[in-house]
Amino acid sequence: VFKGPKHAADLPMVLKLLKEGKIFLSTVKPACEFIKNQIKKEALKKLNVIYKKFQKKADLRKAIPIGQGKSKIFISRQLPPRILAEIVDAPVLSEKEVKEKAVYYANSGADIIDVGTVAKEENPKKTGELIKIIKKTVNKPVSIDSGNLEEIEAAVKAGVDLILSLNGETLEDAKFACNVPVVITPALKNNCFPETIEGKIEALEGNIQLAKQLGFKWVIADPILKPIFTPSLIESLVAYWSFMKRNPETPVLFGAGNVTELMDADSHSLNLLLAGLAFELEASIILTTEASNKTKGCVEELSTAVKMMLLAKDRGSPPKDLGIDLLILKEKTAKEESKLEDIKVTPCLLYTSPSPRD
């Protein structure tokens, strides 16, 4: 008896390769273990088909355009989430460093490059310059993450494609940005946040309504993902879920970086879980950062995680045995090493012999 693949979805490929004489079956190992590279290639081909399906089904007339010309992308609840990679504290970096980070993020799979400004500092001139520099460096939409209106205005003049974030405190004074897509948070006057889940949702809906009344064309909601115990990751997820159900047409931003940066844990598994949550919450944008050594590689990890979720959703299965994975330090097919306490030791007397004869 010879072993086939673990999953029926891999049978067609196994049979094809058998017919072509490219693999041989084993009585011990499943066939899928012999065709890992072929499975990965097929997974990547399948992704192209999946993306085309989304493009055909999605109504782009209702989608939000981010960017101009060849860099333009669309976001909506009907499309897979896009990855936004933030260059943290960009104004304090050199032009060379900003260019290098932009290229690195683009090559890692980022769909949008974000200029993260420095909190409680104003640098509108440098901010505007950075927007132009990044646009010339990579063919990607560029966003700005700032609460300072002067920096936001400079970014708008420089041709920024997305603004993070406006709220009840800043919306009325930011009408100059009406023609740029904006992310809206639940913050009210004096930048205070309601404490209850219901209060946050109502505040966010009120700010979105105000933005539309002021003439903002494209609005994206950010219910704010909170790290564990600050005050509660679960409560913030419930807020996302409730908002999603009450506002089925409004695109949502999911701030994965809020979680990965505030945990002392390797990021790849966290990013897979967060990508899964983002998919179930129908998020349109996943924001991440690489502000520390422990989060280095987060952009590429999330890019892979999004691909895995697309394949899993299309297959109707958990994100497992897809052809691509985020297994790095552990290998699920490796044999378990014997533990010291499981090894039977025969007692013996150890002594030092003074000579071979003794």
NUNUVEX-752898 format. One line per field, with one value per residue (C-alpha): x, y, z. Coordinates in Angstrom, 3 decimals, always signed. Layout:
<nodes>
px (X;...)
py (Y;...)
pz (Z;...)
</nodes>
This chain:
<nodes>
px (+0.000;+1.455;+0.642;-1.077;-1.300;-2.828;-5.443;-7.712;-7.010;-3.450;-4.536;-4.669;-1.071;+0.173;-1.528;-0.166;+3.404;+3.095;+1.978;+4.946;+7.306;+8.493;+7.720;+7.510;+5.171;+6.292;+4.787;+5.947;+5.829;+2.712;+3.042;+2.659;+6.015;+7.753;+6.128;+6.508;+8.076;+5.393;+2.668;+4.175;+4.262;+0.654;-0.324;+1.171;-0.644;-3.852;-3.366;-3.376;-6.677;-8.128;-7.120;-8.735;-11.934;-12.025;-11.477;-14.363;-16.765;-15.891;-17.790;-14.923;-17.395;-18.012;-14.368;-11.987;-9.061;-5.683;-2.951;-2.709;-1.783;+0.090;+0.368;-3.411;-5.007;-8.579;-9.852;-13.277;-14.887;-15.199;-11.438;-8.548;-6.823;-3.909;-0.756;+0.291;+3.887;+4.803;+8.257;+8.317;+9.591;+10.418;+11.269;+14.287;+15.754;+18.079;+16.831;+18.913;+17.421;+13.870;+14.526;+16.053;+13.117;+10.591;+12.303;+12.648;+8.939;+7.862;+9.988;+8.594;+5.042;+3.705;+0.880;+1.080;+4.145;+3.363;+5.305;+5.076;+5.705;+7.195;+4.646;+4.352;+6.758;+5.945;+7.900;+5.592;+8.381;+10.269;+7.019;+6.080;+9.564;+9.426;+6.103;+7.652;+10.859;+9.022;+6.721;+9.767;+11.493;+8.770;+5.663;+3.341;+0.687;+2.048;+0.196;+0.909;+0.308;+0.016;-2.379;-0.787;-2.843;+0.164;+1.945;-1.211;-1.682;+1.940;+1.419;-1.741;+0.148;+2.881;+0.313;-0.233;-2.635;-4.062;-4.291;-4.059;-5.949;-8.650;-11.222;-13.828;-11.107;-9.455;-12.074;-13.545;-10.121;-8.962;-11.462;-8.515;-8.088;-11.626;-10.377;-7.960;-9.029;-8.912;-8.905;-11.323;-10.958;-13.502;-11.626;-13.850;-13.034;-9.764;-8.766;-10.634;-11.970;-15.245;-14.672;-17.411;-17.609;-20.970;-19.642;-16.642;-18.814;-21.258;-18.385;-16.782;-20.085;-20.648;-17.187;-17.752;-21.098;-19.447;-16.700;-19.283;-21.208;-17.981;-17.470;-14.874;-15.233;-13.591;-13.686;-12.044;-12.904;-10.389;-12.077;-8.511;-6.967;-5.744;-2.911;-3.609;-4.501;-4.420;-7.247;-8.376;-7.589;-10.856;-12.967;-11.326;-12.031;-15.668;-15.795;-14.462;-17.008;-19.928;-18.898;-18.509;-22.024;-23.580;-21.676;-21.301;-20.125;-17.446;-13.834;-11.885;-8.221;-6.765;-3.732;-1.797;+1.355;-0.364;-0.185;+3.117;+5.161;+3.870;+4.585;+7.937;+7.328;+8.505;+6.242;+5.624;+3.004;+1.361;+1.081;-0.588;-3.189;-3.710;-4.130;-6.778;-8.618;-8.362;-9.935;-12.795;-13.394;-13.332;-10.546;-9.456;-6.060;-3.673;-1.189;+2.145;+5.489;+9.059;+10.062;+12.139;+14.354;+11.634;+9.284;+11.839;+10.308;+6.695;+5.794;+6.919;+5.318;+1.981;+2.265;+2.713;-0.045;-2.517;-1.679;-2.204;-5.592;-6.677;-5.747;-7.395;-10.583;-10.769;-10.233;-12.657;-10.111;-7.866;-4.534;-2.699;-0.936;-1.406;+1.978;+3.235;+3.631;+5.208;+6.969;+10.458;+11.966;+9.703;+8.987;+5.779;+7.032;+10.306;+10.654;+10.358;+13.677;+13.878;+13.686;+16.400;+13.937;+12.616;+16.037;+16.549;+19.986;+21.591;+23.395;+27.139;+30.181;+32.569;+36.206;+39.665;+42.013;+45.658;+46.864;+45.434;+46.131;+44.020)
py (+0.000;+3.356;+6.665;+9.428;+13.079;+14.101;+16.276;+15.459;+18.925;+17.759;+14.548;+16.032;+17.260;+13.941;+11.940;+14.280;+14.028;+10.230;+9.983;+12.114;+9.940;+12.904;+11.384;+7.947;+7.000;+5.676;+3.231;+5.500;+9.166;+10.925;+11.930;+15.625;+15.606;+14.750;+17.559;+20.558;+22.750;+21.830;+22.510;+25.947;+26.770;+25.660;+27.720;+30.850;+30.146;+29.657;+33.041;+34.757;+33.050;+34.084;+37.732;+37.757;+36.345;+39.164;+41.776;+40.388;+40.203;+43.518;+46.631;+49.089;+51.946;+51.625;+50.973;+53.660;+54.526;+54.955;+56.494;+57.796;+56.363;+53.042;+53.080;+53.234;+50.470;+49.964;+49.005;+47.795;+45.178;+42.980;+42.936;+41.285;+43.532;+45.712;+46.018;+49.468;+49.657;+52.657;+54.241;+55.167;+58.675;+59.315;+63.054;+62.255;+59.869;+60.860;+60.927;+57.841;+55.928;+56.806;+55.680;+52.412;+51.684;+52.487;+50.092;+47.429;+47.656;+47.590;+44.498;+42.888;+43.104;+46.438;+47.933;+51.393;+53.147;+55.359;+58.375;+58.158;+61.547;+62.273;+62.625;+66.113;+67.585;+69.675;+69.306;+70.100;+71.015;+67.748;+65.787;+67.217;+66.530;+62.904;+62.319;+63.456;+61.460;+58.197;+58.707;+59.062;+56.068;+53.389;+52.886;+52.675;+54.913;+57.001;+57.874;+60.063;+59.187;+62.458;+64.317;+67.665;+69.712;+71.626;+68.389;+66.957;+70.105;+69.923;+66.267;+67.082;+69.723;+67.141;+64.722;+62.293;+59.426;+58.616;+60.375;+58.676;+59.869;+62.467;+62.643;+64.826;+67.266;+67.781;+67.085;+70.591;+72.211;+69.633;+70.392;+71.122;+67.323;+66.546;+65.048;+62.629;+59.317;+59.645;+57.266;+58.262;+57.258;+57.416;+60.252;+63.216;+66.766;+67.092;+63.731;+61.772;+58.263;+56.874;+54.075;+51.616;+49.548;+51.048;+54.547;+53.986;+52.716;+55.606;+58.125;+56.565;+56.580;+60.202;+61.249;+59.454;+61.191;+64.557;+63.842;+63.159;+66.307;+68.317;+66.945;+64.206;+61.874;+58.688;+57.548;+54.543;+53.598;+52.713;+51.381;+51.153;+47.763;+47.739;+45.595;+43.037;+44.612;+48.199;+48.028;+44.978;+43.329;+41.376;+44.517;+46.203;+43.128;+43.189;+46.860;+45.954;+43.151;+45.346;+48.196;+45.785;+44.431;+47.886;+49.454;+46.800;+49.245;+51.182;+49.969;+49.333;+49.740;+47.063;+48.231;+44.973;+46.886;+47.986;+44.353;+43.076;+46.029;+45.609;+41.911;+40.289;+37.426;+36.419;+38.177;+35.650;+33.577;+36.703;+38.121;+34.973;+35.103;+38.860;+38.425;+35.786;+38.155;+40.929;+38.641;+37.629;+41.299;+42.140;+44.695;+46.557;+47.742;+46.073;+48.509;+47.252;+48.650;+47.429;+49.816;+47.308;+44.267;+41.891;+43.144;+43.130;+41.320;+42.047;+43.410;+40.272;+38.079;+39.815;+39.619;+35.839;+35.609;+37.391;+34.952;+32.028;+33.367;+33.813;+30.223;+28.893;+30.867;+29.697;+26.091;+26.453;+25.167;+26.431;+27.961;+24.625;+22.567;+25.306;+25.152;+28.309;+28.819;+30.885;+28.011;+29.244;+27.713;+24.678;+22.035;+20.109;+17.021;+16.694;+13.694;+14.433;+14.184;+11.796;+13.519;+12.825;+11.448;+8.959;+7.346;+4.181;+4.173;+1.001;+1.815;+1.123;+1.761;+4.342;+4.158;+5.247;+2.448;+3.050;+0.768;-1.294;-4.501;-3.484)
pz (+0.000;-1.056;+0.591;-1.349;-0.221;+3.104;+1.400;-1.513;-2.972;-3.781;-5.587;-9.114;-8.846;-7.422;-10.196;-12.865;-11.546;-11.237;-14.840;-15.913;-13.847;-11.784;-8.366;-6.787;-3.992;-0.611;+1.861;+4.701;+3.667;+2.309;-1.343;-0.521;+1.282;-1.994;-3.935;-1.618;-4.315;-6.850;-4.282;-3.604;-7.329;-7.710;-4.653;-6.201;-9.486;-7.538;-5.878;-9.282;-10.080;-6.709;-7.173;-10.622;-9.121;-6.576;-9.282;-11.339;-8.397;-6.742;-7.751;-8.221;-8.573;-4.838;-3.977;-2.700;-5.016;-3.303;-5.454;-8.987;-12.364;-12.345;-8.554;-8.056;-6.013;-4.803;-1.373;-0.321;+1.884;-1.228;-1.897;-0.004;+2.566;+1.518;+3.608;+4.782;+6.038;+8.193;+8.182;+11.864;+12.758;+9.106;+9.505;+11.724;+9.138;+6.316;+2.733;+1.993;+4.937;+3.892;+0.320;+1.504;+3.817;+1.095;-1.350;+1.355;+2.288;-1.350;-2.005;+1.161;-0.162;+1.095;-0.971;+0.638;+2.112;+5.103;+6.355;+10.132;+11.724;+15.152;+17.956;+19.490;+16.936;+13.862;+10.657;+7.736;+5.305;+5.801;+5.684;+2.290;+0.947;+2.108;+0.340;-2.954;-2.395;-1.735;-4.730;-6.968;-5.372;-5.462;-7.568;-4.568;-3.007;-0.132;+3.068;+6.089;+9.726;+11.608;+13.854;+13.051;+10.595;+9.217;+8.390;+6.829;+4.706;+3.519;+2.634;+0.653;-1.329;-1.999;-3.446;-0.569;-1.395;+2.061;+5.440;+8.842;+10.884;+11.427;+14.238;+15.915;+16.979;+13.570;+10.894;+10.585;+10.208;+7.657;+4.900;+2.591;+2.428;+1.206;-2.063;-0.380;+1.226;+5.021;+7.974;+10.752;+14.424;+17.310;+19.092;+20.004;+21.076;+23.031;+21.501;+24.186;+23.488;+24.834;+27.323;+26.347;+23.164;+22.260;+22.939;+20.641;+17.814;+18.126;+18.252;+15.171;+13.273;+14.315;+13.083;+9.777;+9.335;+10.120;+7.563;+4.860;+5.756;+5.442;+1.934;+2.408;-0.572;+0.711;+4.326;+6.015;+9.614;+12.323;+15.490;+16.950;+17.721;+21.319;+22.724;+25.450;+28.836;+27.471;+28.287;+26.271;+22.944;+23.097;+23.615;+20.628;+18.464;+19.584;+18.589;+15.133;+14.811;+15.903;+13.606;+10.681;+11.178;+11.545;+8.640;+5.910;+3.222;+5.131;+4.643;+7.847;+8.832;+11.131;+13.126;+13.541;+14.515;+17.737;+18.874;+17.449;+18.706;+22.259;+22.740;+23.455;+21.066;+17.620;+15.175;+12.389;+14.232;+15.653;+12.147;+10.833;+13.597;+13.141;+9.381;+10.063;+12.397;+9.800;+7.194;+9.470;+10.294;+6.550;+7.029;+3.893;+5.154;+7.604;+9.116;+10.401;+11.513;+11.909;+14.664;+16.639;+16.073;+17.242;+14.522;+11.719;+8.769;+9.765;+6.330;+4.516;+7.199;+6.805;+3.026;+3.312;+5.928;+3.642;+0.825;+3.189;+4.270;+0.662;-0.157;+3.008;+2.436;-1.171;-0.076;+2.847;+5.358;+8.164;+7.000;+6.991;+4.297;+1.712;-0.037;+1.668;+5.400;+8.165;+9.915;+10.769;+13.902;+14.200;+11.571;+12.076;+10.171;+12.107;+14.416;+18.116;+19.897;+22.858;+26.193;+28.735;+31.288;+28.706;+28.155;+30.209;+31.817;+33.235;+36.500;+36.414;+38.573;+37.199;+38.319;+37.218;+36.294;+37.223;+34.439;+31.574;+33.482;+36.474)
</nodes>
